[in-house]
Amino acid sequence: MTKTQIRWGVLGAARIATTRMIPAIHMAQNNRLTAIASRSKEKASQLAQDYALESSFSNYDALLASDAIDAVYIPLPTGMHTEWVLKALSAGKHVLCEKPIGMSSGDIDQIIDAQKSTTLLVAEAFMVAHHPQWKKVRDLIENMAIGRLRYIEGSFSYFNKDPDSCKNKPELGGGGLRDIGVYPLLCARLATGQDPLRAKAAIDWDPSFKIDRFAKCELDFNEFTLDFYCATQLCKRQSMTFHGEKGWIRVPVPFNAQEWGAARVELCQGDPTRLDTFEWPSENHYALQVENFASSVLTQTPFAMSLENSRTNQSIIDALFESDNIGQWVTL
């Protein structure tokens, strides 16, 4: 590894990689994308040509064996994450893996155990953790801009009934909670610095795909409640609102800033006809994530999403599935 730059390889050619992360790595300082692997030799070669990469590989193991790569980004289906994170660690690579990094908290325990015997950085690619709008929300809450926080409301939905999509295949980690339910949960935790005490969920399971297509979730924190829903067969929507005794904070595009609209935070301090608005018209949280990852590798500074934080988030998702199964609250 060079002393001032991270050389990246991408393990797979998913849409999130080609449309978001590859451009972000190109954009990010102290980072250079050098290679991509796809199980289709032709696709890998074409992507390498399209993005001016030095190398392409027709299988993932060959990319991991390359000495010209320091870190890998993994955008594979969720059900394949743990396997390839562990293989990348064994190959001596730093790893940034799409969320969720495992199918369960037990998977993340395996990754934590494997990482402990190395000096490598392994992290979950929650780009929202790097967007300045969430630091603003946390600062407003900590500074009592809305008084005592009592209630958080969130939503995240899209429509996908494609039978060939990995998002509709349970063995690959398909379904709403693992794919998008993790976002309102994580952002509530980021904004408040707190974890819930118990969890409850009511899930509608698709009878054909056998995946959770709608989940209504309730998380009981110490002094406030988080209610959110996520859905894979509803019109696109996302929103987060933090309601306090003296005001509220609304984040209209909490998760896909720029893609679903400009990032902004709206603050109401009693009079709903007068809002203070904070905007970030051009921040790219994917590029910020890559830059922060490189900085953590090169300077040994903590990364925003630790594996322990990821494990906590996934353990809450596990509890929501358990709650739906037993029909009652689950203590965390």
Secondary structure, 3 states (H helix, E strand, C coil): CCCCCEEEEEECCCHHHHHHHHHHHHHCCCEEEEEEECCCHHHHHHHHHHCCCCEEECCHHHHHCCCCCCEEEECCCHHHHHHHHHHHHHCCCEEEEECCCCCCHHHHHHHHHHHHCCCCCEEEECHHHHCHHHHHHHHHHHCCCCCCEEEEEEEEEEECCCCCCHHHCHHHCCCHHHHHHHHHHHHHHHHHCCCCCEEEEEEEECCCCCCEEEEEEEEECCCCEEEEEEECEEEEEEEEEEEECCCEEEECCCCCCCCCCCEEEEEECCCCCCEEEEEECCCCHHHHHHHHHHHHHHHCCCCCCCHHHHHHHHHHHHHHHHHHHHCCCEEC
